[in-house]
Amino acid sequence: MEQTVCWCGMEQIRIHGRGGQGCVTMASMMAEAAFESGKHAQGFPSFGVERLGAPIESYVRVDERKITDRSQVYNPDYVIVQDSTLIELVDVAGGLKEDGMIIVNSSKDAEDIDIDTEAKIVTVDATEIALKHLGRPIMNTALAGAFTRATGLIKKESMAGIIRETFGGEIGEKNVKAMKEAYEAVE
């Protein structure tokens, strides 16, 4: 007899980025922050060649219950796009639930983003925020802040704490400032 598993309550996130943009680090930080927020979580990369600048994916799962699924995320509730040029190269909305959400790193308004989806699109200029606070276009912490605000899935304080722990010192504080500015930028 085949066992049916109900995934009710599990939230799944797929992150699209390029090698070197901190996509894998963001997944790990988001999972740790979700855990610190009192949930079960896992964050992991897509296994394959991860060359600098090449399109890559990472995944996060968050649930109130223990997570035993170790497969890639094929039907996400949320998608984060770190580099908007990937929209032309990769089906970023593939498998996304109709009532899902896509958070795109872009200076454009959401209605100007050309993605074929019924899901809600949220934009934040994470690159600009990263350049302002870090002096480099590494926008993973800014996008984590935008995700935290847009979804409410992770507590803001938990995300800030994990960022401080991950980077430490002055760099950690700069990344927390980027996270908080992006958090505030999302309506």
C-alpha positions as CSV (number, residue, x, y, z in Angstrom):
1,M,0.0,0.0,0.0
2,E,1.4,3.4,-1.0
3,Q,1.7,5.9,1.8
4,T,0.3,9.3,1.3
5,V,2.0,12.2,3.1
6,C,0.3,15.5,3.7
7,W,2.6,18.4,3.3
8,C,0.0,20.8,4.8
9,G,1.7,23.7,6.5
10,M,5.1,23.2,4.9
11,E,6.4,26.3,3.1
12,Q,8.9,25.7,0.3
13,I,11.2,28.3,-1.2
14,R,13.3,28.2,-4.3
15,I,16.1,30.7,-4.8
16,H,17.5,31.6,-8.2
17,G,20.8,33.3,-8.4
18,R,24.2,33.2,-10.0
19,G,27.4,31.6,-8.6
20,G,29.1,34.0,-6.3
21,Q,25.9,36.0,-5.3
22,G,25.4,34.2,-2.0
23,C,22.4,32.1,-3.0
24,V,23.5,29.1,-1.0
25,T,24.5,31.2,2.0
26,M,21.1,32.9,1.9
27,A,19.3,29.5,1.9
28,S,21.3,28.4,4.9
29,M,20.7,31.6,6.8
30,M,17.0,31.6,6.1
31,A,16.7,28.0,7.4
32,E,18.7,28.8,10.5
33,A,16.5,31.9,11.1
34,A,13.4,29.9,10.7
35,F,14.7,27.4,13.2
36,E,15.4,30.3,15.6
37,S,11.9,31.4,15.0
38,G,10.7,28.1,16.4
39,K,10.1,26.1,13.2
40,H,11.7,23.1,11.6
41,A,13.7,24.0,8.6
42,Q,16.3,22.9,6.0
43,G,18.3,24.9,3.5
44,F,20.4,23.3,0.7
45,P,21.8,24.0,-2.8
46,S,21.0,22.3,-6.0
47,F,23.7,19.8,-6.6
48,G,25.7,20.4,-9.8
49,V,28.4,22.6,-11.2
50,E,28.4,25.9,-9.4
51,R,30.7,28.2,-11.5
52,L,31.1,31.9,-10.7
53,G,28.3,33.7,-12.6
54,A,26.4,30.5,-13.7
55,P,22.7,30.1,-12.9
56,I,22.2,28.1,-9.7
57,E,19.4,27.3,-7.3
58,S,19.1,26.7,-3.6
59,Y,16.1,25.7,-1.5
60,V,14.5,26.2,1.9
61,R,11.8,24.3,3.6
62,V,10.0,25.5,6.7
63,D,7.4,23.6,8.7
64,E,5.9,23.3,12.2
65,R,6.7,19.6,12.0
66,K,9.9,17.7,11.4
67,I,10.8,17.7,7.7
68,T,11.9,14.4,6.2
69,D,11.7,15.3,2.5
70,R,15.2,15.7,1.1
71,S,14.4,16.3,-2.6
72,Q,14.7,19.5,-4.6
73,V,11.8,22.0,-4.4
74,Y,9.7,21.5,-7.5
75,N,6.5,23.3,-6.4
76,P,7.5,26.2,-4.3
77,D,5.3,28.6,-2.4
78,Y,7.9,31.3,-2.8
79,V,10.6,32.1,-5.3
80,I,13.4,34.6,-4.8
81,V,15.2,35.9,-7.9
82,Q,18.6,37.4,-7.0
83,D,19.4,38.5,-10.6
84,S,16.6,39.7,-12.8
85,T,18.5,38.7,-16.0
86,L,17.8,35.1,-15.0
87,I,14.1,35.7,-15.8
88,E,15.0,35.5,-19.6
89,L,17.2,32.4,-19.1
90,V,15.4,30.3,-16.5
91,D,11.7,29.5,-15.9
92,V,11.8,31.1,-12.5
93,A,8.0,30.6,-12.1
94,G,8.1,26.9,-13.0
95,G,6.0,24.9,-10.6
96,L,5.2,28.0,-8.4
97,K,1.9,27.7,-6.7
98,E,-0.8,30.0,-8.1
99,D,-1.2,31.7,-4.7
100,G,2.5,31.9,-4.3
101,M,4.9,34.9,-4.4
102,I,8.0,35.8,-6.4
103,I,10.4,38.3,-4.9
104,V,12.6,39.9,-7.5
105,N,15.8,41.9,-7.1
106,S,14.9,44.8,-9.4
107,S,14.6,48.6,-9.4
108,K,11.4,48.1,-11.5
109,D,7.9,48.1,-10.2
110,A,6.3,44.7,-9.8
111,E,3.9,45.3,-12.7
112,D,6.8,45.9,-15.0
113,I,8.4,42.5,-14.4
114,D,7.7,40.1,-17.3
115,I,7.0,36.7,-15.6
116,D,4.2,34.5,-16.8
117,T,2.5,33.8,-13.5
118,E,-0.7,34.3,-11.4
119,A,1.5,34.6,-8.3
120,K,2.1,37.9,-6.6
121,I,5.3,39.6,-7.6
122,V,7.3,41.8,-5.2
123,T,10.3,43.8,-6.1
124,V,13.1,45.3,-4.1
125,D,16.3,47.0,-5.3
126,A,18.5,44.7,-3.3
127,T,21.6,45.4,-5.4
128,E,21.3,49.2,-4.6
129,I,20.8,48.4,-0.9
130,A,23.8,46.1,-0.9
131,L,26.0,48.6,-2.7
132,K,25.0,51.3,-0.2
133,H,25.8,49.2,2.9
134,L,28.4,46.7,1.7
135,G,30.1,48.4,-1.2
136,R,29.6,45.2,-3.2
137,P,26.6,43.8,-5.2
138,I,26.1,40.8,-2.8
139,M,22.4,41.1,-2.2
140,N,21.6,37.9,-0.3
141,T,21.0,39.5,3.1
142,A,18.9,42.3,1.6
143,L,16.7,39.8,-0.2
144,A,16.4,37.7,3.0
145,G,15.1,40.9,4.7
146,A,12.6,41.5,1.9
147,F,11.5,37.8,2.1
148,T,11.1,38.1,5.9
149,R,8.8,41.2,5.6
150,A,6.8,39.9,2.6
151,T,6.0,36.5,4.0
152,G,6.2,36.8,7.8
153,L,7.5,33.3,7.8
154,I,10.7,34.2,9.7
155,K,11.0,36.6,12.6
156,K,13.0,39.8,11.8
157,E,15.0,39.5,15.0
158,S,15.9,35.9,14.2
159,M,17.1,36.8,10.7
160,A,19.2,39.7,12.1
161,G,20.8,37.4,14.7
162,I,21.7,34.7,12.1
163,I,23.2,37.3,9.8
164,R,25.4,38.7,12.7
165,E,26.4,35.1,13.6
166,T,27.2,34.2,10.0
167,F,29.3,37.2,9.2
168,G,30.4,38.6,12.5
169,G,31.8,42.0,13.5
170,E,31.5,45.1,11.3
171,I,30.6,43.0,8.2
172,G,27.8,41.4,10.1
173,E,26.4,44.8,11.2
174,K,26.6,46.1,7.6
175,N,24.7,43.1,6.4
176,V,22.0,43.6,9.1
177,K,21.6,47.2,8.0
178,A,21.1,46.0,4.4
179,M,18.6,43.3,5.6
180,K,16.6,45.9,7.7
181,E,16.5,48.5,4.9
182,A,15.1,45.9,2.4
183,Y,12.7,44.7,5.1
184,E,11.4,48.3,5.4
185,A,11.3,48.7,1.6
186,V,8.7,46.0,1.1
187,E,5.1,47.1,1.6
